[in-house]
Amino acid sequence: MINILMSGCNGKMGQVITRLAGESEDLKIVAGYDISDRLQNPYPVYTNIHNCRENLDVIIDFSNPEALGNLLDFAVSRKVPVVVATTGLTQAQVKSLEAASKEIPVFFSANMSLGVNLLIDLVKKAAKVLEGNFDIEIVEKHHNQKIDAPSGTALAIADAINSALTQKQEYIYDRHSRRKKRSKTEIGIHAVRGGTIVGDHSVIFAGNDEIIEINHIAMSKEIFGVGALKAAKFLYNKKPGLYNMNDLISAE
């Protein structure tokens, strides 16, 4: 049995993962960490993570970027692997993940969906083939409660495309203020917020007289929970290092 600490346990994703783990035969959430302990959970919830004394094998973090520093301090001090699925991290916070990965196993992905990570692989291949002849635009749609924009997944898609191109592209977020025609060296990234959209990412390759569009739509948050639990299993007993969804997919 793999014992898990769920960081952000009282958030929407924390509750989804709590339910999914409860249905698993080899995973168990033995403790939770959250700024609020208002919900009743089948495990103790700590508002101060350093008070946790349970025996832990893996931490799953679906919380707030502001909690990351404290979480990593705890994980490193206890030598517990951590799956970081929180989005909206700064470059400095990503660096802190890299530093922690020298001492503990760290799994980090901007999106825990296997389907989204397949999309990223597909758009990299498409970008190589279409480079120079197609304009690239990314449109992401999420619910009206999402704070960060553009999404971490949209930026991960853009970074993946850029890594596949010989001519690096500039990210453009606001054409309203530019008042000039589109250049050939840019990727437009657009954020839509509304209703209860779980997650919708489209990559548009627009050429002369033809358009190629690659799209992934998340129908529920459960797919991210399934991915996070798969990552927890993958990380169990791993050596220190920084892992991502490509490592998990390769191991499947």
C-alpha positions in Angstrom: 0.0 0.0 0.0 1.3 3.5 -1.0 0.5 6.1 1.7 -0.2 9.5 0.3 -0.4 13.0 1.8 -2.9 15.1 -0.2 -1.9 18.7 -0.4 -4.9 20.9 -1.2 -7.2 18.1 0.0 -10.2 20.4 0.5 -10.1 21.9 -3.0 -12.0 20.5 -5.9 -9.2 18.4 -7.3 -8.2 17.2 -3.8 -11.7 15.9 -3.3 -11.7 14.2 -6.7 -8.4 12.4 -5.8 -9.7 11.5 -2.3 -12.6 9.7 -4.0 -10.5 8.0 -6.6 -7.9 6.9 -4.0 -10.7 5.5 -1.9 -11.5 3.2 -4.8 -7.9 2.0 -5.2 -6.5 -1.3 -3.8 -2.9 -0.1 -3.6 -3.2 3.6 -2.8 -4.4 5.3 0.4 -4.5 8.9 1.5 -3.5 8.9 5.1 -3.3 12.6 5.7 -4.3 15.9 4.1 -2.9 19.4 4.1 -5.0 22.5 3.5 -5.4 26.1 4.7 -8.9 25.1 5.7 -10.1 22.1 7.7 -13.8 22.8 7.2 -14.5 19.5 5.3 -14.9 16.1 6.8 -12.4 13.7 5.3 -11.6 10.0 6.0 -8.1 11.1 7.2 -6.7 13.8 9.4 -6.2 17.3 7.8 -3.4 19.6 8.9 -3.4 23.3 8.4 0.3 23.2 9.3 2.0 20.5 7.3 4.9 20.2 9.7 2.5 18.8 12.3 1.9 15.8 10.1 3.4 12.6 11.7 1.9 9.9 9.5 4.1 7.5 7.6 4.2 8.8 4.1 5.4 7.4 0.8 4.3 10.1 -1.7 2.9 13.7 -1.5 0.4 14.9 -4.2 0.1 18.6 -4.5 -3.0 20.2 -6.1 -3.1 23.4 -4.1 -1.9 27.0 -4.5 1.5 28.2 -5.7 2.0 30.1 -2.5 2.1 26.8 -0.5 4.8 25.3 -2.6 7.8 26.5 -0.6 6.5 25.2 2.7 5.5 21.9 1.0 9.0 21.4 -0.5 10.7 22.1 2.8 8.5 19.5 4.5 9.1 16.9 1.6 12.8 17.4 1.7 13.1 17.2 5.5 11.0 14.0 5.5 12.6 12.6 2.3 9.2 12.1 0.7 8.7 12.1 -3.1 6.3 14.8 -4.3 4.0 15.0 -7.3 3.4 18.7 -8.1 0.3 19.3 -10.2 -0.3 22.9 -9.1 -0.4 25.3 -12.0 0.7 29.0 -12.2 4.2 28.5 -10.8 6.8 31.2 -11.3 10.2 30.5 -12.9 11.7 30.9 -9.4 9.3 28.2 -8.1 10.2 25.9 -11.0 13.8 26.4 -10.0 13.0 25.4 -6.5 11.5 22.1 -7.8 14.8 21.5 -9.6 16.7 22.1 -6.4 14.5 19.8 -4.4 14.8 17.1 -7.1 18.5 16.8 -6.2 17.4 15.4 -2.8 14.0 13.7 -3.4 12.1 12.4 -6.4 9.9 15.3 -7.9 7.3 14.8 -10.5 6.1 18.0 -12.2 3.7 18.4 -15.1 1.6 21.4 -16.1 -1.2 19.0 -16.9 -1.8 15.6 -15.5 -3.9 14.3 -18.4 -2.3 11.6 -20.5 -4.4 12.9 -23.5 -3.0 16.5 -23.2 0.5 15.1 -23.1 -0.2 13.1 -26.3 -1.4 16.4 -27.8 1.9 18.0 -26.9 3.8 15.2 -28.7 1.6 15.6 -31.8 1.9 19.4 -32.0 5.7 19.1 -31.8 5.7 16.8 -34.8 3.3 19.0 -36.7 5.4 22.1 -36.0 8.5 20.5 -37.4 6.8 19.5 -40.6 4.9 22.8 -41.1 7.6 25.3 -39.9 7.8 28.4 -42.0 4.6 27.8 -43.9 1.9 28.0 -41.2 1.1 30.5 -38.4 0.6 29.0 -35.0 -2.1 30.0 -32.5 -3.1 28.4 -29.2 -6.5 28.9 -27.7 -7.3 27.7 -24.2 -10.7 27.7 -22.4 -11.4 27.2 -18.7 -14.0 27.8 -16.1 -14.7 31.3 -14.7 -13.0 30.5 -11.3 -9.5 29.8 -12.8 -7.0 32.4 -11.6 -4.0 32.1 -13.9 -4.1 33.0 -17.6 -2.9 31.7 -19.9 -3.0 28.3 -18.5 0.1 26.4 -17.6 -0.8 23.8 -20.2 -1.0 26.4 -22.9 2.4 27.7 -22.0 3.7 24.1 -21.9 2.3 23.5 -25.4 4.0 26.7 -26.7 7.3 25.7 -25.1 7.1 22.3 -26.7 6.4 23.8 -30.1 9.3 26.3 -29.7 11.7 23.4 -28.8 10.8 21.7 -32.1 11.4 24.8 -34.3 14.7 26.1 -35.7 13.4 29.7 -35.6 12.3 30.4 -32.0 8.9 32.2 -31.7 7.8 35.1 -29.6 4.7 34.6 -27.4 2.0 37.2 -28.1 -0.8 37.5 -25.5 -2.5 40.8 -26.4 -2.8 42.0 -30.0 -5.1 44.8 -29.0 -2.2 46.9 -27.8 0.1 46.1 -30.8 -1.9 47.5 -33.7 0.2 45.8 -36.4 -0.1 42.8 -38.6 1.0 39.4 -37.4 4.7 38.5 -37.8 6.0 35.1 -38.9 7.9 34.7 -35.7 5.1 34.6 -33.1 2.8 32.2 -31.4 -0.5 33.8 -30.3 -1.8 32.5 -27.0 -5.4 33.3 -26.1 -7.3 32.6 -22.8 -11.1 32.2 -22.6 -12.8 32.1 -19.2 -16.4 31.2 -18.7 -19.0 28.9 -17.1 -17.8 25.5 -15.9 -15.4 24.6 -18.7 -13.0 22.0 -17.3 -10.3 22.5 -19.9 -10.1 22.9 -23.7 -6.9 23.4 -25.6 -6.6 24.0 -29.3 -3.5 24.4 -31.4 -4.2 26.0 -34.8 -1.8 25.8 -37.7 -3.1 28.3 -40.3 -1.5 28.2 -43.8 -2.5 29.4 -47.2 -5.9 28.0 -48.0 -5.7 25.3 -45.3 -6.0 25.0 -41.5 -4.9 22.1 -39.3 -6.3 22.1 -35.7 -5.4 19.7 -32.9 -7.7 19.8 -29.9 -8.1 18.3 -26.5 -11.2 18.7 -24.4 -11.4 17.6 -20.8 -14.9 16.5 -19.9 -14.3 16.2 -16.1 -11.6 16.8 -13.5 -11.4 13.0 -13.0 -8.8 12.6 -15.8 -6.4 14.9 -13.9 -6.9 12.9 -10.7 -6.2 9.6 -12.5 -3.0 11.1 -13.9 -1.9 12.3 -10.5 -2.4 8.9 -8.9 -0.6 7.2 -11.8 2.3 9.7 -11.1 2.3 8.8 -7.4 2.6 5.1 -8.3 5.4 5.9 -10.8 7.3 8.0 -8.3 7.2 5.4 -5.5 10.7 4.1 -4.7 12.3 6.3 -7.5 15.7 7.8 -7.0 16.0 11.6 -6.6 15.4 13.5 -9.8 13.0 15.6 -11.8 10.4 13.5 -13.6 7.5 14.4 -15.9 4.7 12.9 -17.9 7.0 11.7 -20.7 8.8 9.6 -18.1 5.5 8.1 -16.9 4.2 7.5 -20.5 7.5 5.8 -21.4 7.2 3.5 -18.4 3.6 2.5 -19.2 
